Amino acid sequence: MKNRQRLFGAGVTVIAVLLAFAIGCIIIAAQGANPIQAMGYLFRGAFGNTTNISATLVRATPLIFTGLCACFAYRCGMFNLGGEGQFIMGAVVTVWVGVTWGVTGPAATLLCILLGTVAGGLWGAIPGILKVTRGLNEMIVSIMLNYVATLFMGLMYSSVMREGNIPQTPPVPAETQIPRIFSGVRVTWSIVIAMLLAAVVQYFLFRTSAGFRLRAVGVNSLAARYNGLDTKKYILFSFMVSGAIAGLGGSVEILGTQYRLISGFALGFGFDGVAIALIAQLNPIATVFVAWFFAILRTGATTMQVGSGVPTSVVSIIQALVIVFAVAGLALVYLPQVQQFFSRFTRRRKAEAAVEGA
């Protein structure tokens, strides 16, 4: 039955995407443009040449990290909405270490990544600690910490580490930056790190006893506690690992793409990650593909606007509709009536198989 539910959930996601694109085409047609031509420009902008493909992968990389951040915490039943702040703190520490410590080269790269990951984990631990010790709502605390992190980053690039008269920090030295996989394209080893991390998270959650216990706490924390699990430990652990994932993402984004802190850095990455995790049904591998889908829409939007005159806001509408349809459809899967339907269907199939076997 679980396999059928997963298959049905995947079908719901596909239908959500198709419905969103259908409505998007209607909106484009209402504006007097050709929907087929506009969609052609959209996908040409994402896949038209090597440069466009690399740009899509670059855009997908930070979304994979924030999506995995949300996915890990949600598997423990915790709503970590602070992925953006944790991403920013990882980036801030990376720039600070890379620029001010005076070390360069591969060792400095590893040091920046390590400390950026730790910074994200510590920032993620704050709502976790307040949750397990004071019972505070983790959603409110993590959202508020996003603003704190954003303002702290603003202090860094506009005052503490400001480069001349420009509100930005100096760039991380070239020797410390993450190298590109192929010369001539923007794709760096950051995308490889993101995909490897997704595989590690997938393995931990679904192939280890610790991952099973963490998911058990997420399904029913009261039952888990009565069965001897230290639920507070797993809640705090989920926040710290979730924050560390986001901090790692901020670190490699600086070292591989942005190189410095500027106004608007990481804007919206956290909430995009939440949407990606939900559409992916909290599956780490599926999170990679959904993040890639979001990146396709955003990379191709500019080409669509230039080629067909359709504003990029239409792509934002399509993205929002995918989120609404996917989340609503997945909620439908877990309704008691639908669960009963799956149960009856499974029992009927087993009965028919038993009669045929006899």
N, C-alpha and C positions, 0 to 999 in steps of 0.2 A: 504493500500500500504506500509505503514511503517513496518508493521509486516512482509510482504513478503520480504522487503529489509533486515530486520534484519535476517530473516531465510536464505536468499541468502548470506548475509555476513558471517553467521556462517558456511554455507556450503563451502564458499571460504576458510575459515581458515582450515577446516578439509581437504579439497583437497590439500591445501598448505603443510600441515603436511605429508600427504600421498605421495605427489610428492617428498618432500625432503627426506623422508625415502627411497623411491624407488631409487632415484639417489645415496643416501648413500650406498645402497646395491650394486649398480652397481660398485661404487668405491671400495667397500670391495672385490667384486668378482674379479675386475681387479688386486687387490693385491695378488690374489691367496688364499684368505681366504673364509670360508663358511659364506655367509651373514646371513643365518638363525641362525647358531650357534653364530655368533657375536651379533646379536640382542638379542638372548637368554641370553647371558652374560650381555648385557647392562641392560636389565630389571631385571635380577637376582641381579645385583649390586645395583639397586634402590629399589627392593622389596623383595629380597631373604630372609631376616630375619628381626627381630625387629630392630637390629642395623642399617641395611641399610635403613629401612623405616624412622627411626628417623634422620639419616644423611640427607636424602632427604628433610624432613621437615625443618631441620636446615638450609640447603642451600636455601630453598625457602623463608624463613622469610625475609631476607633483600631485596630480589628481589620484594616481595610484597610491601614493603614500598616505594622503589624507583619507582616502577610501578605506585602506587597510586599518588605519587608526580607528575610524568609527566602527568598522567591522569587528575588530578584536574586543573593544569595550562592550559593544551591543551583545556579543555572544555570552557575556557574563551578566547580561541584564542591566548594564549601566549605559546611560545616555550621555556619552561624552561629546558635547557640542563645542569643546575647546580646542579642536584640532588645529584651527588657524593660529591661535595663540601659541600652542606648543610648536607648530611649524616655524613661527616667527622667532621664538626663543632659541631654537636650534640654529637658525640662520644668524641671529645676533651674536651668539657665542662663537660661531664659526668665523664670522668677519673679525670679531675682536681678537681671536687667537691668531688668525691668518695674517692680520695687518700689524698687530702691535707686539707680538711675541718674538718677531725677528727670526723665525725658523721657516725654511722653505723646503721644497722637494716632496717626495713620496711620504716620508716620515711625518712631515707637517700635514699632509693631506689626511693621513690616517688619524693624526691627533685631532685635527679639526672635526672630522666625522665622529670620532669617539666622544669628544666633549659636547658637540652639538646634540648627539643622541642622548647623552646624560642630561643635558639642560632640558630637552623636551620631556624626558621621563620625570625629572623633578618638578617641572611645571605641571605635568599631568597628575603628579601625586597630590597636589594641593587640594583639588576637589575630592580626590579619593579619601584623603585623611579627614577632611571635614565631613564627608559622608559617613565614614565608619565611626568617628568619634562623637560628632555632634548631630548626626542625622540630617544634615543640610541637603537641600535638593541639588543634585550634581549638575543638572541642566543649567540652573541659574548661576551657580558658582563658575562653571566652565565658560559660560557665555561672558560673564563679567571679566573673567581673566583674559579673554580675547582683547578687550579694550585696554586692559592694563599692558598687555604685551605690545599692542600696536602703539600706544603712547610711549612706552619705553623705547621701542625701535625708533620712533620719531625723535626722541631725545638724543639717541645715538647718532643718527645721520644729520641732524640739524644743529647739534651743539658739541657733544663729547668727541665724536670722530669726524666731524664735518671736514670736507675737502675744499679748502678755499672758500669762495663765496657761493658755492653750489651746495644746496641741501642734499648731500649724498656722502657716503663714506668712500674712502679710497678703495680701489679694487684689490681683491686678493691677488697676491703675486702669481704670475703666470706659471711658475714652477710648482705652485701648490694646487693649481686648478686640476680638475678631473679631465684627463685627455679625451679627445674624440676617438670613436671606434675606427672611423675611416676619415682620411683627409678629404677636405672639400665639402663635408656635410656637418651639420651641427650636432648630430647625435653623439652623445658621450656615453661613457660606461655607467652613467647614472641610471639609464633605462634597464641595464642588465641587473644592477643592484636592486631596482624596484621589482623586477620579475622574480629574482631569486628570493627576495623577501616574501613575496606572495606565496611562493612554494613552501618556504619555511613555516609561515603562519598556517597554511593549509595543513601541513603535516602535523604541526603542534596541536591544532584544534581537533583534528579528526583521527589522528593516529597515535596519540600519547595518552597515558592515564591522567596526566595533569590537565591536558586539554579537555578530556571527558569530564573531569570534576569541575572545571571552570564553566563548561556548558551546562552542567547539572545545576550549578548555582544560578545561572541565567534563566533556566527553565522554571525552577521553583526553589527559591532560596530557603524557604521554611522547611521544606522536605529535606533539602541538602543539609541544613543545620541539624535536624533530628537524626540524620544518618551519620553524624560525626564529622562533617566537613566544617572547617573554619571559614565561614562565608566572608567574614571581614577581611581575612588574609587574601582571599581570591579577588574580592572587590578592589582592594588596594593594588594588588598585583596587576589586575586588568587595566587600571588607570595608568599605572607606571609604564607598562609595556605599550599601551596605546599612545601615551605621550612620547615615549622613546621612538616609536615608529614615525610619528609626525616630526619630531626633532631631527631624525635622520633624513627625512625628506627635505626639511629646510636647509640642512647642511649641504646635501648634494645639489640642491637647486642653486645655492650660492656658488659652490665650487665648480659646477658644471655648466651653468647657464647665465645667471645674473651677475655674479662676481662681486657685487656691492649691494648695500642697502640703499633704497630710494623710496620716495613716497609712492604708496600704492602696492608695495611688494606684498605678495601672497593674498591680495584682496579677494575674498570670496572662496578661497581654496578649501577652507574648513567646512562650510555648509555644502559646497559641491561634493565634498567627500562623504558627507552624511547621505545625500541623495544617491550617490553612486553605490554606497554600501547597501542601502535599502533596495534599490533596483536589482542589485546582484544577489539579493536574498541572503545577505551576510555570508556569502561564499568568497573566500579570498581570490581564487582563480577567476571567478566570474567578475570580480571587482576590476581586474586588469582589463577585461574586454569592455566593460561599461565605461571605464575611464577613457579608453581609446575611442569609444563612440562619442563621448562628450568632446574629446579633442578634435575629432573629425568635424563636428558641427562648428566649433569655434574657428578652426583653421580655414575651413571652406567658406565661412560667412562673408569674409571680406571680398573674396573672389566673386561670390554670388552677387554682392552689392555692386561691384565694379562692372561685372559683365551683363547683368540683367536689370540693374537699378532697384532691386528689391532690398529694402533696408535690413541690416543685420539683426534688428529687433525681432524679425520673423523667426530667426533661428533660436533666439531666446524663448520665444513662444513655444516652438516645437520642443525644446528641451524641457520646459516647464510642463507641457502636456504629457511628455513621456513619464515624468516623475509622478504626476497625478494619476494617470491611467495605470501605471505599474504598481504603485503602492495600493491603490484601491482594488485592483485585481488580485494582488497577493493577499490582501486582507480578506477577500472573498473566499480564498482557499481554506482559511482557518475558521470559517463559520461552522457552527455545530451541524447545520443541515448538510453542508458540503462534506464534512468529515463523516457523517452518517452515510452519505451516498457512496463514498469511497469504501467504507466498511461493508455495505451491502453488496457492492459490485465485486469486491474481493471474495466475499463468502460465496457469491453465486458462481464465480469462476472456479473456485476450489471444488464446489459441489459438482459442477459440470465435468471437471477433470476427473473426479472420483468416479462418476457414473461411466465415463468413457473408459477409464482404466479397468472397471469391473467387467 
